[in-house]
Amino acid sequence: MAITITMGIQKGGCGKSTTTGILSHLMQEDGYRVLAVDMDSQGNLTELLSGQPANEFMGKSVLEAMQQRDIKSYIVPVNDHLDLLPANNFLATMPRWIYTGRTYQGETIPAGEKPILVLDQALEQVRDQYDFIVIDTPPSLSEQTTNALCASEYVVVMFECSNWSYSAIPNFMDSVTSANELGNRGTQVLGILRTMNDVRRSDAKAFNELIAEDYPDEVFETIITRKAPIGRLSLYGFNENTELKQALEQYRNFYKELIQRVKGE
């Protein structure tokens, strides 16, 4: 059965989509069967992995997969070891659907008695086909995020080295605890990834050290620093990208730590 891992924090600009995409790539490179799930209506993970605009997946996204309770029909193959459940801006209508049963297409499809478990129940159809399922989430404590948390055994908390990201951590940790209590996956924090680090800023260094003091057992040793090849990954993707080795270099260390923690559990 697949191990499901969500990347999350209720703040934008923390590298969730990039990290989810890179982690998916590194896992499939190691021969694991991976399903990447985009639960962010911005569709950045979708565009990164598919190389197509998110709007190309209108009517063919994770939202319809949940509504029709038919994950398999909406999976998009990326390569032999990596599949994608894409997203687009209509995913923002998910709250209306799960609470009223009305879809953006005008249909009435009841979401069921437990709205926070819609994604978890849908993924049951394919869990035995993958080694890992990795989920990208929006920068908010939304229904998309809570569904992702409740569908996951593990959560990687994304920490951009700043005051606002630091202040967001406690509430997100509470959300993980709630998912553990309300879901069926025993959801727990796998680790805190310090990312988007600007080595020129003394305040970033201070927040890196502060979060390590607060959560010494949770922080990954790897700290992802800002580098141009990582930023341009959204432009060049994973195929025929002359900067790919440089873009992935730091993330390989994080990936090794993550796999060690999962296997240790």
ChimeraX commands (.cxc) that place a marker at each C-alpha (Angstrom):
marker #1 position 0.00,0.00,0.00 radius 0.5
marker #1 position 1.17,3.51,-0.80 radius 0.5
marker #1 position 2.65,5.79,1.84 radius 0.5
marker #1 position 0.96,9.18,1.53 radius 0.5
marker #1 position 2.87,12.39,2.29 radius 0.5
marker #1 position 1.46,15.93,2.21 radius 0.5
marker #1 position 3.52,19.11,1.86 radius 0.5
marker #1 position 1.88,21.97,3.68 radius 0.5
marker #1 position 1.77,25.28,5.53 radius 0.5
marker #1 position -0.92,27.97,5.38 radius 0.5
marker #1 position 1.42,30.52,3.84 radius 0.5
marker #1 position 2.41,31.18,0.26 radius 0.5
marker #1 position 5.93,31.31,-1.10 radius 0.5
marker #1 position 7.29,28.43,0.96 radius 0.5
marker #1 position 8.16,26.11,-1.93 radius 0.5
marker #1 position 5.36,23.56,-1.51 radius 0.5
marker #1 position 4.72,22.94,-5.20 radius 0.5
marker #1 position 8.39,22.91,-6.15 radius 0.5
marker #1 position 9.24,20.54,-3.30 radius 0.5
marker #1 position 6.32,18.22,-4.13 radius 0.5
marker #1 position 7.38,18.12,-7.77 radius 0.5
marker #1 position 11.04,17.49,-6.99 radius 0.5
marker #1 position 10.21,14.83,-4.40 radius 0.5
marker #1 position 7.98,13.07,-6.93 radius 0.5
marker #1 position 10.77,13.20,-9.49 radius 0.5
marker #1 position 13.42,11.84,-7.11 radius 0.5
marker #1 position 11.16,9.02,-5.94 radius 0.5
marker #1 position 10.37,7.87,-9.46 radius 0.5
marker #1 position 14.04,8.18,-10.35 radius 0.5
marker #1 position 14.70,5.63,-7.61 radius 0.5
marker #1 position 12.20,3.27,-9.18 radius 0.5
marker #1 position 9.26,3.93,-6.87 radius 0.5
marker #1 position 5.75,4.09,-8.31 radius 0.5
marker #1 position 4.49,7.57,-7.46 radius 0.5
marker #1 position 1.19,9.43,-7.70 radius 0.5
marker #1 position 1.43,13.22,-7.36 radius 0.5
marker #1 position -1.84,14.88,-6.32 radius 0.5
marker #1 position -2.38,18.60,-6.87 radius 0.5
marker #1 position -4.81,19.97,-4.26 radius 0.5
marker #1 position -4.03,23.63,-4.99 radius 0.5
marker #1 position -6.36,25.44,-7.39 radius 0.5
marker #1 position -3.38,27.43,-8.71 radius 0.5
marker #1 position -2.31,24.22,-10.47 radius 0.5
marker #1 position 1.42,24.91,-10.16 radius 0.5
marker #1 position 2.34,21.28,-9.50 radius 0.5
marker #1 position 0.18,20.28,-12.46 radius 0.5
marker #1 position 2.05,22.63,-14.77 radius 0.5
marker #1 position 5.46,21.65,-13.38 radius 0.5
marker #1 position 4.96,17.92,-13.92 radius 0.5
marker #1 position 2.79,17.91,-17.04 radius 0.5
marker #1 position 4.39,20.82,-18.89 radius 0.5
marker #1 position 0.89,22.00,-19.81 radius 0.5
marker #1 position -1.28,24.90,-18.59 radius 0.5
marker #1 position -3.57,23.90,-15.72 radius 0.5
marker #1 position -6.54,25.07,-17.81 radius 0.5
marker #1 position -5.89,22.16,-20.15 radius 0.5
marker #1 position -7.34,19.92,-17.44 radius 0.5
marker #1 position -10.77,21.53,-17.19 radius 0.5
marker #1 position -13.22,18.73,-16.45 radius 0.5
marker #1 position -10.32,16.27,-16.10 radius 0.5
marker #1 position -8.94,17.09,-12.68 radius 0.5
marker #1 position -8.74,15.83,-9.12 radius 0.5
marker #1 position -11.98,17.70,-8.36 radius 0.5
marker #1 position -13.98,15.66,-10.87 radius 0.5
marker #1 position -12.18,12.52,-9.71 radius 0.5
marker #1 position -13.47,13.10,-6.18 radius 0.5
marker #1 position -16.94,14.07,-7.32 radius 0.5
marker #1 position -17.32,11.07,-9.62 radius 0.5
marker #1 position -15.54,8.78,-7.14 radius 0.5
marker #1 position -13.41,7.57,-10.02 radius 0.5
marker #1 position -9.74,8.38,-9.47 radius 0.5
marker #1 position -8.43,6.03,-12.15 radius 0.5
marker #1 position -10.18,7.82,-15.02 radius 0.5
marker #1 position -8.53,11.15,-14.16 radius 0.5
marker #1 position -4.93,10.05,-13.66 radius 0.5
marker #1 position -2.46,11.58,-16.13 radius 0.5
marker #1 position 0.71,9.54,-16.81 radius 0.5
marker #1 position 3.90,11.62,-16.63 radius 0.5
marker #1 position 6.33,8.76,-17.23 radius 0.5
marker #1 position 6.61,5.03,-16.51 radius 0.5
marker #1 position 6.88,5.53,-12.74 radius 0.5
marker #1 position 5.09,8.82,-12.13 radius 0.5
marker #1 position 1.40,9.72,-12.46 radius 0.5
marker #1 position -0.44,12.96,-11.77 radius 0.5
marker #1 position -3.88,13.94,-10.53 radius 0.5
marker #1 position -4.04,17.49,-11.93 radius 0.5
marker #1 position -5.78,20.60,-10.63 radius 0.5
marker #1 position -7.05,23.89,-12.01 radius 0.5
marker #1 position -8.88,26.93,-10.67 radius 0.5
marker #1 position -12.22,25.11,-10.38 radius 0.5
marker #1 position -10.77,23.24,-7.41 radius 0.5
marker #1 position -11.56,26.45,-5.49 radius 0.5
marker #1 position -15.24,25.41,-5.69 radius 0.5
marker #1 position -14.58,22.30,-3.60 radius 0.5
marker #1 position -15.97,23.81,-0.33 radius 0.5
marker #1 position -19.27,24.68,-2.00 radius 0.5
marker #1 position -19.55,21.18,-3.40 radius 0.5
marker #1 position -18.78,19.27,-0.19 radius 0.5
marker #1 position -21.22,21.35,1.85 radius 0.5
marker #1 position -24.08,21.79,-0.65 radius 0.5
marker #1 position -23.59,18.94,-3.11 radius 0.5
marker #1 position -23.63,21.39,-6.01 radius 0.5
marker #1 position -20.76,21.17,-8.50 radius 0.5
marker #1 position -19.47,24.04,-10.61 radius 0.5
marker #1 position -21.02,22.26,-13.60 radius 0.5
marker #1 position -24.49,22.48,-12.05 radius 0.5
marker #1 position -24.80,18.83,-11.06 radius 0.5
marker #1 position -25.92,17.64,-7.64 radius 0.5
marker #1 position -23.50,15.06,-6.26 radius 0.5
marker #1 position -23.55,14.54,-2.48 radius 0.5
marker #1 position -20.06,14.50,-1.01 radius 0.5
marker #1 position -20.97,12.11,1.79 radius 0.5
marker #1 position -21.24,12.33,5.55 radius 0.5
marker #1 position -17.60,13.19,6.23 radius 0.5
marker #1 position -16.44,16.09,4.01 radius 0.5
marker #1 position -12.88,15.98,5.41 radius 0.5
marker #1 position -12.44,12.40,4.17 radius 0.5
marker #1 position -13.50,12.87,0.53 radius 0.5
marker #1 position -9.94,12.68,-0.84 radius 0.5
marker #1 position -8.91,9.88,1.50 radius 0.5
marker #1 position -11.86,7.74,0.41 radius 0.5
marker #1 position -11.21,8.45,-3.26 radius 0.5
marker #1 position -7.54,7.49,-3.02 radius 0.5
marker #1 position -8.51,4.09,-1.62 radius 0.5
marker #1 position -9.13,3.01,-5.22 radius 0.5
marker #1 position -5.47,3.29,-6.16 radius 0.5
marker #1 position -3.37,3.01,-3.00 radius 0.5
marker #1 position -2.34,-0.53,-3.85 radius 0.5
marker #1 position -0.92,0.63,-7.19 radius 0.5
marker #1 position 1.73,3.00,-5.81 radius 0.5
marker #1 position 4.63,3.08,-3.40 radius 0.5
marker #1 position 4.13,6.76,-2.59 radius 0.5
marker #1 position 1.39,9.34,-2.97 radius 0.5
marker #1 position 2.60,12.93,-2.54 radius 0.5
marker #1 position 0.15,15.81,-2.17 radius 0.5
marker #1 position 0.60,19.53,-2.80 radius 0.5
marker #1 position -1.68,21.89,-0.86 radius 0.5
marker #1 position -2.82,25.51,-1.11 radius 0.5
marker #1 position -1.45,28.30,1.11 radius 0.5
marker #1 position -4.44,28.24,3.47 radius 0.5
marker #1 position -6.12,26.09,6.10 radius 0.5
marker #1 position -8.85,25.20,3.62 radius 0.5
marker #1 position -10.99,22.16,2.89 radius 0.5
marker #1 position -8.42,21.15,0.30 radius 0.5
marker #1 position -5.69,21.22,2.95 radius 0.5
marker #1 position -7.68,19.39,5.62 radius 0.5
marker #1 position -8.63,16.71,3.09 radius 0.5
marker #1 position -4.97,16.27,2.15 radius 0.5
marker #1 position -3.91,16.00,5.79 radius 0.5
marker #1 position -6.61,13.45,6.59 radius 0.5
marker #1 position -5.57,11.40,3.55 radius 0.5
marker #1 position -1.91,11.23,4.68 radius 0.5
marker #1 position 0.19,9.21,7.06 radius 0.5
marker #1 position 2.89,11.89,7.03 radius 0.5
marker #1 position 3.17,15.65,6.66 radius 0.5
marker #1 position 6.24,17.67,5.70 radius 0.5
marker #1 position 5.83,21.15,7.16 radius 0.5
marker #1 position 7.30,23.78,4.85 radius 0.5
marker #1 position 9.12,26.58,6.66 radius 0.5
marker #1 position 10.24,29.65,4.76 radius 0.5
marker #1 position 12.74,31.42,6.95 radius 0.5
marker #1 position 10.68,34.46,7.98 radius 0.5
marker #1 position 8.57,35.78,10.83 radius 0.5
marker #1 position 5.21,35.17,9.13 radius 0.5
marker #1 position 6.11,31.60,8.33 radius 0.5
marker #1 position 7.32,31.13,11.90 radius 0.5
marker #1 position 4.03,32.44,13.28 radius 0.5
marker #1 position 2.08,30.08,10.98 radius 0.5
marker #1 position 3.70,26.91,12.33 radius 0.5
marker #1 position 1.67,26.44,15.58 radius 0.5
marker #1 position -1.70,26.65,13.83 radius 0.5
marker #1 position -0.58,24.23,11.16 radius 0.5
marker #1 position 0.70,21.80,13.78 radius 0.5
marker #1 position -2.75,21.99,15.39 radius 0.5
marker #1 position -4.29,21.13,12.00 radius 0.5
marker #1 position -2.09,18.03,11.76 radius 0.5
marker #1 position -3.19,17.01,15.25 radius 0.5
marker #1 position -6.84,17.46,14.24 radius 0.5
marker #1 position -6.28,15.32,11.13 radius 0.5
marker #1 position -4.78,12.63,13.34 radius 0.5
marker #1 position -7.88,12.68,15.53 radius 0.5
marker #1 position -10.54,13.02,12.81 radius 0.5
marker #1 position -8.97,10.96,10.01 radius 0.5
marker #1 position -8.08,7.30,9.65 radius 0.5
marker #1 position -4.38,7.55,8.74 radius 0.5
marker #1 position -2.69,8.33,12.04 radius 0.5
marker #1 position -1.47,11.57,10.46 radius 0.5
marker #1 position 1.80,12.83,11.94 radius 0.5
marker #1 position 4.52,15.35,11.18 radius 0.5
marker #1 position 7.41,13.68,9.38 radius 0.5
marker #1 position 9.57,16.79,9.63 radius 0.5
marker #1 position 9.96,20.51,9.09 radius 0.5
marker #1 position 11.83,21.52,5.94 radius 0.5
marker #1 position 13.58,24.89,6.13 radius 0.5
marker #1 position 13.42,26.31,2.64 radius 0.5
marker #1 position 13.76,29.48,0.54 radius 0.5
marker #1 position 16.71,30.42,2.76 radius 0.5
marker #1 position 18.55,33.61,1.78 radius 0.5
marker #1 position 22.10,33.27,3.08 radius 0.5
marker #1 position 22.59,37.03,2.81 radius 0.5
marker #1 position 19.96,37.76,5.47 radius 0.5
marker #1 position 20.82,37.54,9.15 radius 0.5
marker #1 position 17.13,37.31,10.09 radius 0.5
marker #1 position 16.75,34.17,7.97 radius 0.5
marker #1 position 19.64,32.58,9.84 radius 0.5
marker #1 position 18.02,33.57,13.12 radius 0.5
marker #1 position 14.67,32.02,12.18 radius 0.5
marker #1 position 16.40,28.83,11.00 radius 0.5
marker #1 position 17.99,28.52,14.42 radius 0.5
marker #1 position 14.80,29.47,16.25 radius 0.5
marker #1 position 12.64,26.83,14.58 radius 0.5
marker #1 position 15.35,24.23,15.31 radius 0.5
marker #1 position 15.27,25.22,18.98 radius 0.5
marker #1 position 11.48,24.98,19.10 radius 0.5
marker #1 position 11.24,21.69,17.19 radius 0.5
marker #1 position 14.64,19.97,17.54 radius 0.5
marker #1 position 13.30,16.49,16.71 radius 0.5
marker #1 position 11.24,17.61,13.72 radius 0.5
marker #1 position 13.56,19.79,11.62 radius 0.5
marker #1 position 15.40,18.16,8.75 radius 0.5
marker #1 position 19.12,18.81,8.75 radius 0.5
marker #1 position 18.93,19.92,5.13 radius 0.5
marker #1 position 18.23,23.63,4.58 radius 0.5
marker #1 position 17.19,24.60,1.06 radius 0.5
marker #1 position 18.77,27.90,-0.02 radius 0.5
marker #1 position 17.50,30.17,-2.77 radius 0.5
marker #1 position 19.20,29.34,-6.07 radius 0.5
marker #1 position 18.38,30.44,-9.59 radius 0.5
marker #1 position 18.19,26.91,-11.09 radius 0.5
marker #1 position 15.53,25.98,-8.53 radius 0.5
marker #1 position 13.54,29.11,-9.35 radius 0.5
marker #1 position 13.77,28.37,-13.07 radius 0.5
marker #1 position 12.59,24.79,-12.67 radius 0.5
marker #1 position 9.02,25.98,-13.25 radius 0.5
marker #1 position 10.18,27.36,-16.60 radius 0.5
marker #1 position 12.35,24.48,-17.86 radius 0.5
marker #1 position 10.82,21.48,-16.07 radius 0.5
marker #1 position 12.51,18.11,-15.64 radius 0.5
marker #1 position 13.09,17.21,-19.29 radius 0.5
marker #1 position 15.94,18.64,-21.34 radius 0.5
marker #1 position 16.82,21.03,-18.53 radius 0.5
marker #1 position 20.54,21.77,-18.55 radius 0.5
marker #1 position 20.28,23.12,-14.98 radius 0.5
marker #1 position 18.47,20.12,-13.55 radius 0.5
marker #1 position 21.46,18.70,-11.67 radius 0.5
marker #1 position 22.03,22.03,-9.95 radius 0.5
marker #1 position 18.33,22.44,-9.16 radius 0.5
marker #1 position 18.08,19.01,-7.53 radius 0.5
marker #1 position 21.39,19.01,-5.68 radius 0.5
marker #1 position 20.15,20.27,-2.29 radius 0.5
marker #1 position 16.90,18.35,-2.49 radius 0.5
marker #1 position 18.70,15.02,-2.83 radius 0.5
marker #1 position 19.92,15.38,0.75 radius 0.5
marker #1 position 16.40,16.19,1.94 radius 0.5
marker #1 position 15.07,13.20,0.01 radius 0.5
marker #1 position 17.57,10.87,1.69 radius 0.5
marker #1 position 16.54,12.16,5.10 radius 0.5
marker #1 position 12.86,11.75,4.28 radius 0.5
marker #1 position 13.25,8.16,3.10 radius 0.5
marker #1 position 15.30,7.33,6.21 radius 0.5
marker #1 position 12.57,8.73,8.46 radius 0.5
marker #1 position 9.82,6.86,6.63 radius 0.5
marker #1 position 11.74,3.58,6.78 radius 0.5
marker #1 position 12.60,4.24,10.40 radius 0.5
marker #1 position 8.90,4.51,11.19 radius 0.5
marker link #1:1,2 radius 0.2
marker link #1:2,3 radius 0.2
marker link #1:3,4 radius 0.2
marker link #1:4,5 radius 0.2
marker link #1:5,6 radius 0.2
marker link #1:6,7 radius 0.2
marker link #1:7,8 radius 0.2
marker link #1:8,9 radius 0.2
marker link #1:9,10 radius 0.2
marker link #1:10,11 radius 0.2
marker link #1:11,12 radius 0.2
marker link #1:12,13 radius 0.2
marker link #1:13,14 radius 0.2
marker link #1:14,15 radius 0.2
marker link #1:15,16 radius 0.2
marker link #1:16,17 radius 0.2
marker link #1:17,18 radius 0.2
marker link #1:18,19 radius 0.2
marker link #1:19,20 radius 0.2
marker link #1:20,21 radius 0.2
marker link #1:21,22 radius 0.2
marker link #1:22,23 radius 0.2
marker link #1:23,24 radius 0.2
marker link #1:24,25 radius 0.2
marker link #1:25,26 radius 0.2
marker link #1:26,27 radius 0.2
marker link #1:27,28 radius 0.2
marker link #1:28,29 radius 0.2
marker link #1:29,30 radius 0.2
marker link #1:30,31 radius 0.2
marker link #1:31,32 radius 0.2
marker link #1:32,33 radius 0.2
marker link #1:33,34 radius 0.2
marker link #1:34,35 radius 0.2
marker link #1:35,36 radius 0.2
marker link #1:36,37 radius 0.2
marker link #1:37,38 radius 0.2
marker link #1:38,39 radius 0.2
marker link #1:39,40 radius 0.2
marker link #1:40,41 radius 0.2
marker link #1:41,42 radius 0.2
marker link #1:42,43 radius 0.2
marker link #1:43,44 radius 0.2
marker link #1:44,45 radius 0.2
marker link #1:45,46 radius 0.2
marker link #1:46,47 radius 0.2
marker link #1:47,48 radius 0.2
marker link #1:48,49 radius 0.2
marker link #1:49,50 radius 0.2
marker link #1:50,51 radius 0.2
marker link #1:51,52 radius 0.2
marker link #1:52,53 radius 0.2
marker link #1:53,54 radius 0.2
marker link #1:54,55 radius 0.2
marker link #1:55,56 radius 0.2
marker link #1:56,57 radius 0.2
marker link #1:57,58 radius 0.2
marker link #1:58,59 radius 0.2
marker link #1:59,60 radius 0.2
marker link #1:60,61 radius 0.2
marker link #1:61,62 radius 0.2
marker link #1:62,63 radius 0.2
marker link #1:63,64 radius 0.2
marker link #1:64,65 radius 0.2
marker link #1:65,66 radius 0.2
marker link #1:66,67 radius 0.2
marker link #1:67,68 radius 0.2
marker link #1:68,69 radius 0.2
marker link #1:69,70 radius 0.2
marker link #1:70,71 radius 0.2
marker link #1:71,72 radius 0.2
marker link #1:72,73 radius 0.2
marker link #1:73,74 radius 0.2
marker link #1:74,75 radius 0.2
marker link #1:75,76 radius 0.2
marker link #1:76,77 radius 0.2
marker link #1:77,78 radius 0.2
marker link #1:78,79 radius 0.2
marker link #1:79,80 radius 0.2
marker link #1:80,81 radius 0.2
marker link #1:81,82 radius 0.2
marker link #1:82,83 radius 0.2
marker link #1:83,84 radius 0.2
marker link #1:84,85 radius 0.2
marker link #1:85,86 radius 0.2
marker link #1:86,87 radius 0.2
marker link #1:87,88 radius 0.2
marker link #1:88,89 radius 0.2
marker link #1:89,90 radius 0.2
marker link #1:90,91 radius 0.2
marker link #1:91,92 radius 0.2
marker link #1:92,93 radius 0.2
marker link #1:93,94 radius 0.2
marker link #1:94,95 radius 0.2
marker link #1:95,96 radius 0.2
marker link #1:96,97 radius 0.2
marker link #1:97,98 radius 0.2
marker link #1:98,99 radius 0.2
marker link #1:99,100 radius 0.2
marker link #1:100,101 radius 0.2
marker link #1:101,102 radius 0.2
marker link #1:102,103 radius 0.2
marker link #1:103,104 radius 0.2
marker link #1:104,105 radius 0.2
marker link #1:105,106 radius 0.2
marker link #1:106,107 radius 0.2
marker link #1:107,108 radius 0.2
marker link #1:108,109 radius 0.2
marker link #1:109,110 radius 0.2
marker link #1:110,111 radius 0.2
marker link #1:111,112 radius 0.2
marker link #1:112,113 radius 0.2
marker link #1:113,114 radius 0.2
marker link #1:114,115 radius 0.2
marker link #1:115,116 radius 0.2
marker link #1:116,117 radius 0.2
marker link #1:117,118 radius 0.2
marker link #1:118,119 radius 0.2
marker link #1:119,120 radius 0.2
marker link #1:120,121 radius 0.2
marker link #1:121,122 radius 0.2
marker link #1:122,123 radius 0.2
marker link #1:123,124 radius 0.2
marker link #1:124,125 radius 0.2
marker link #1:125,126 radius 0.2
marker link #1:126,127 radius 0.2
marker link #1:127,128 radius 0.2
marker link #1:128,129 radius 0.2
marker link #1:129,130 radius 0.2
marker link #1:130,131 radius 0.2
marker link #1:131,132 radius 0.2
marker link #1:132,133 radius 0.2
marker link #1:133,134 radius 0.2
marker link #1:134,135 radius 0.2
marker link #1:135,136 radius 0.2
marker link #1:136,137 radius 0.2
marker link #1:137,138 radius 0.2
marker link #1:138,139 radius 0.2
marker link #1:139,140 radius 0.2
marker link #1:140,141 radius 0.2
marker link #1:141,142 radius 0.2
marker link #1:142,143 radius 0.2
marker link #1:143,144 radius 0.2
marker link #1:144,145 radius 0.2
marker link #1:145,146 radius 0.2
marker link #1:146,147 radius 0.2
marker link #1:147,148 radius 0.2
marker link #1:148,149 radius 0.2
marker link #1:149,150 radius 0.2
marker link #1:150,151 radius 0.2
marker link #1:151,152 radius 0.2
marker link #1:152,153 radius 0.2
marker link #1:153,154 radius 0.2
marker link #1:154,155 radius 0.2
marker link #1:155,156 radius 0.2
marker link #1:156,157 radius 0.2
marker link #1:157,158 radius 0.2
marker link #1:158,159 radius 0.2
marker link #1:159,160 radius 0.2
marker link #1:160,161 radius 0.2
marker link #1:161,162 radius 0.2
marker link #1:162,163 radius 0.2
marker link #1:163,164 radius 0.2
marker link #1:164,165 radius 0.2
marker link #1:165,166 radius 0.2
marker link #1:166,167 radius 0.2
marker link #1:167,168 radius 0.2
marker link #1:168,169 radius 0.2
marker link #1:169,170 radius 0.2
marker link #1:170,171 radius 0.2
marker link #1:171,172 radius 0.2
marker link #1:172,173 radius 0.2
marker link #1:173,174 radius 0.2
marker link #1:174,175 radius 0.2
marker link #1:175,176 radius 0.2
marker link #1:176,177 radius 0.2
marker link #1:177,178 radius 0.2
marker link #1:178,179 radius 0.2
marker link #1:179,180 radius 0.2
marker link #1:180,181 radius 0.2
marker link #1:181,182 radius 0.2
marker link #1:182,183 radius 0.2
marker link #1:183,184 radius 0.2
marker link #1:184,185 radius 0.2
marker link #1:185,186 radius 0.2
marker link #1:186,187 radius 0.2
marker link #1:187,188 radius 0.2
marker link #1:188,189 radius 0.2
marker link #1:189,190 radius 0.2
marker link #1:190,191 radius 0.2
marker link #1:191,192 radius 0.2
marker link #1:192,193 radius 0.2
marker link #1:193,194 radius 0.2
marker link #1:194,195 radius 0.2
marker link #1:195,196 radius 0.2
marker link #1:196,197 radius 0.2
marker link #1:197,198 radius 0.2
marker link #1:198,199 radius 0.2
marker link #1:199,200 radius 0.2
marker link #1:200,201 radius 0.2
marker link #1:201,202 radius 0.2
marker link #1:202,203 radius 0.2
marker link #1:203,204 radius 0.2
marker link #1:204,205 radius 0.2
marker link #1:205,206 radius 0.2
marker link #1:206,207 radius 0.2
marker link #1:207,208 radius 0.2
marker link #1:208,209 radius 0.2
marker link #1:209,210 radius 0.2
marker link #1:210,211 radius 0.2
marker link #1:211,212 radius 0.2
marker link #1:212,213 radius 0.2
marker link #1:213,214 radius 0.2
marker link #1:214,215 radius 0.2
marker link #1:215,216 radius 0.2
marker link #1:216,217 radius 0.2
marker link #1:217,218 radius 0.2
marker link #1:218,219 radius 0.2
marker link #1:219,220 radius 0.2
marker link #1:220,221 radius 0.2
marker link #1:221,222 radius 0.2
marker link #1:222,223 radius 0.2
marker link #1:223,224 radius 0.2
marker link #1:224,225 radius 0.2
marker link #1:225,226 radius 0.2
marker link #1:226,227 radius 0.2
marker link #1:227,228 radius 0.2
marker link #1:228,229 radius 0.2
marker link #1:229,230 radius 0.2
marker link #1:230,231 radius 0.2
marker link #1:231,232 radius 0.2
marker link #1:232,233 radius 0.2
marker link #1:233,234 radius 0.2
marker link #1:234,235 radius 0.2
marker link #1:235,236 radius 0.2
marker link #1:236,237 radius 0.2
marker link #1:237,238 radius 0.2
marker link #1:238,239 radius 0.2
marker link #1:239,240 radius 0.2
marker link #1:240,241 radius 0.2
marker link #1:241,242 radius 0.2
marker link #1:242,243 radius 0.2
marker link #1:243,244 radius 0.2
marker link #1:244,245 radius 0.2
marker link #1:245,246 radius 0.2
marker link #1:246,247 radius 0.2
marker link #1:247,248 radius 0.2
marker link #1:248,249 radius 0.2
marker link #1:249,250 radius 0.2
marker link #1:250,251 radius 0.2
marker link #1:251,252 radius 0.2
marker link #1:252,253 radius 0.2
marker link #1:253,254 radius 0.2
marker link #1:254,255 radius 0.2
marker link #1:255,256 radius 0.2
marker link #1:256,257 radius 0.2
marker link #1:257,258 radius 0.2
marker link #1:258,259 radius 0.2
marker link #1:259,260 radius 0.2
marker link #1:260,261 radius 0.2
marker link #1:261,262 radius 0.2
marker link #1:262,263 radius 0.2
marker link #1:263,264 radius 0.2
marker link #1:264,265 radius 0.2
view
